[in-house]
């Protein structure tokens, strides 16, 4: 039975996966550049403000930034509770 050209095609990297990898790399590079500025802003913003931003981001269907604000608010509240719990003696 004769083989078609499809049988000789190698399975592996294609142009499509190369483009995806480039996009992922570019996102990581852009994200790495943004991380420095976000940390400074997050320290100044209150928990209520973060939750307000979270709700507005959800309503705008901007789920990535909504995740960022919720994560930041939860981390802030958790750190505050840990700090207050460690100040009190156990016995």
GROMACS elastic network, one bead per residue, 0.5 to 0.9 nm:
[ bonds ]
;  ai    aj funct       b0    kb
    3     6     6  0.79807   500
    3     7     6  0.62525   500
    3     8     6  0.79877   500
    4     7     6  0.55710   500
    4     8     6  0.73206   500
    5     8     6  0.54141   500
    5     9     6  0.68416   500
    6     9     6  0.54153   500
    6    10     6  0.89313   500
    7    10     6  0.82845   500
   10    13     6  0.86961   500
   11    14     6  0.83731   500
   13    16     6  0.80108   500
   13    17     6  0.61929   500
   13    18     6  0.69832   500
   14    17     6  0.54219   500
   14    18     6  0.63205   500
   14    19     6  0.87386   500
   15    18     6  0.50520   500
   15    19     6  0.62240   500
   15    20     6  0.86928   500
   16    19     6  0.52499   500
   16    20     6  0.63832   500
   16    21     6  0.87854   500
   17    21     6  0.61264   500
   17    22     6  0.85724   500
   18    21     6  0.50934   500
   18    22     6  0.62071   500
   18    23     6  0.86469   500
   19    22     6  0.50759   500
   19    23     6  0.61940   500
   19    24     6  0.86358   500
   20    23     6  0.50856   500
   20    24     6  0.61774   500
   20    25     6  0.85528   500
   21    24     6  0.50751   500
   21    25     6  0.60619   500
   21    26     6  0.85223   500
   22    25     6  0.50319   500
   22    26     6  0.60634   500
   22    27     6  0.85503   500
   23    26     6  0.50733   500
   23    27     6  0.61342   500
   23    28     6  0.86324   500
   24    27     6  0.50802   500
   24    28     6  0.62494   500
   24    29     6  0.86817   500
   25    28     6  0.51154   500
   25    29     6  0.62338   500
   25    30     6  0.86537   500
   26    29     6  0.50508   500
   26    30     6  0.61113   500
   26    31     6  0.84152   500
   27    30     6  0.51092   500
   27    31     6  0.59029   500
   27    32     6  0.84216   500
   28    32     6  0.59636   500
   28    33     6  0.85951   500
   29    32     6  0.51171   500
   29    33     6  0.63911   500
   29    34     6  0.88208   500
   30    33     6  0.52067   500
   30    34     6  0.63887   500
   30    35     6  0.88496   500
   31    34     6  0.50633   500
   31    35     6  0.61709   500
   32    35     6  0.53393   500
   32    36     6  0.74486   500
   33    36     6  0.63775   500
   33    37     6  0.79352   500
   34    37     6  0.56484   500
   34    38     6  0.63886   500
   34    39     6  0.89996   500
   35    38     6  0.52173   500
   35    39     6  0.63791   500
   36    39     6  0.58071   500
   36    40     6  0.71488   500
   37    40     6  0.55813   500
   37    41     6  0.65354   500
   37    42     6  0.88357   500
   38    41     6  0.51167   500
   38    42     6  0.59782   500
   38    43     6  0.87307   500
   39    42     6  0.52187   500
   39    43     6  0.65263   500
   40    43     6  0.56130   500
   40    44     6  0.70031   500
   41    44     6  0.54852   500
   41    45     6  0.65086   500
   42    45     6  0.53367   500
   42    46     6  0.80976   500
   42    50     6  0.83456   500
   42    69     6  0.87484   500
   42    72     6  0.72883   500
   42    73     6  0.89819   500
   43    46     6  0.78612   500
   43    76     6  0.87831   500
   45    48     6  0.83304   500
   45    49     6  0.62849   500
   45    50     6  0.67695   500
   46    49     6  0.52302   500
   46    50     6  0.63482   500
   46    51     6  0.87884   500
   46    73     6  0.81986   500
   46    76     6  0.88164   500
   47    50     6  0.50170   500
   47    51     6  0.62235   500
   47    52     6  0.85904   500
   47    72     6  0.82311   500
   47    73     6  0.52790   500
   47    74     6  0.82910   500
   47    76     6  0.70799   500
   47    77     6  0.74177   500
   48    51     6  0.51101   500
   48    52     6  0.61468   500
   48    53     6  0.86202   500
   48    73     6  0.80656   500
   49    53     6  0.61745   500
   49    54     6  0.85144   500
   49    73     6  0.88397   500
   50    53     6  0.50810   500
   50    54     6  0.60875   500
   50    55     6  0.87417   500
   50    69     6  0.54222   500
   50    70     6  0.69469   500
   50    72     6  0.73578   500
   50    73     6  0.58594   500
   51    55     6  0.62603   500
   51    56     6  0.86530   500
   51    66     6  0.89495   500
   51    69     6  0.67565   500
   51    70     6  0.64682   500
   51    73     6  0.66719   500
   52    55     6  0.52534   500
   52    56     6  0.63071   500
   52    57     6  0.86033   500
   52    69     6  0.88227   500
   53    56     6  0.51139   500
   53    57     6  0.60138   500
   53    58     6  0.85711   500
   53    65     6  0.86842   500
   53    66     6  0.72951   500
   53    69     6  0.66442   500
   53    70     6  0.86411   500
   54    57     6  0.51406   500
   54    58     6  0.62316   500
   54    59     6  0.87090   500
   54    63     6  0.88365   500
   54    65     6  0.74469   500
   54    67     6  0.73511   500
   54    68     6  0.79972   500
   54    69     6  0.52713   500
   54    70     6  0.58962   500
   55    58     6  0.51360   500
   55    59     6  0.62574   500
   55    60     6  0.86337   500
   55    66     6  0.72386   500
   55    70     6  0.89770   500
   56    59     6  0.50897   500
   56    60     6  0.61743   500
   56    61     6  0.85782   500
   56    62     6  0.86349   500
   56    66     6  0.79767   500
   57    61     6  0.61036   500
   57    62     6  0.50612   500
   57    63     6  0.65879   500
   57    64     6  0.84483   500
   57    65     6  0.64547   500
   57    66     6  0.50455   500
   57    67     6  0.88052   500
   57    69     6  0.86863   500
   58    62     6  0.58365   500
   58    63     6  0.59638   500
   58    65     6  0.85121   500
   58    66     6  0.58546   500
   58    67     6  0.88807   500
   59    62     6  0.76236   500
   60    63     6  0.82514   500
   61    64     6  0.88072   500
   61    66     6  0.84279   500
   62    65     6  0.59141   500
   62    66     6  0.62624   500
   62    67     6  0.88215   500
   63    67     6  0.60179   500
   63    68     6  0.85791   500
   64    67     6  0.52220   500
   64    68     6  0.64383   500
   64    69     6  0.89337   500
   65    69     6  0.62524   500
   65    70     6  0.86023   500
   66    69     6  0.52403   500
   66    70     6  0.61492   500
   66    71     6  0.84375   500
   67    70     6  0.52336   500
   67    71     6  0.59311   500
   67    72     6  0.84165   500
   68    71     6  0.52277   500
   68    72     6  0.60918   500
   68    73     6  0.86402   500
   69    72     6  0.50954   500
   69    73     6  0.61308   500
   69    74     6  0.86174   500
   70    73     6  0.51090   500
   70    74     6  0.61239   500
   70    75     6  0.85014   500
   71    74     6  0.52365   500
   71    75     6  0.60891   500
   71    76     6  0.85676   500
   72    75     6  0.51383   500
   72    76     6  0.61216   500
   72    77     6  0.86663   500
   73    76     6  0.51438   500
   73    77     6  0.62226   500
   73    78     6  0.85222   500
   74    77     6  0.52059   500
   74    78     6  0.59939   500
   74    79     6  0.85166   500
   75    78     6  0.50645   500
   75    79     6  0.60329   500
   75    80     6  0.85017   500
   76    79     6  0.52356   500
   76    80     6  0.61591   500
   76    81     6  0.86823   500
   77    80     6  0.50803   500
   77    81     6  0.62163   500
   77    82     6  0.86391   500
   78    81     6  0.51632   500
   78    82     6  0.61617   500
   78    83     6  0.85693   500
   79    82     6  0.50681   500
   79    83     6  0.60523   500
   79    84     6  0.85492   500
   80    83     6  0.51599   500
   80    84     6  0.61564   500
   80    85     6  0.85449   500
   81    84     6  0.51159   500
   81    85     6  0.60027   500
   81    86     6  0.85614   500
   82    85     6  0.50788   500
   82    86     6  0.61392   500
   82    87     6  0.86979   500
   83    86     6  0.52551   500
   83    87     6  0.63872   500
   84    87     6  0.52767   500
   84    88     6  0.68992   500
   85    88     6  0.56183   500
   85    89     6  0.82913   500
   85    90     6  0.89409   500
   86    89     6  0.72063   500
   86    90     6  0.85024   500
   88    91     6  0.89647   500
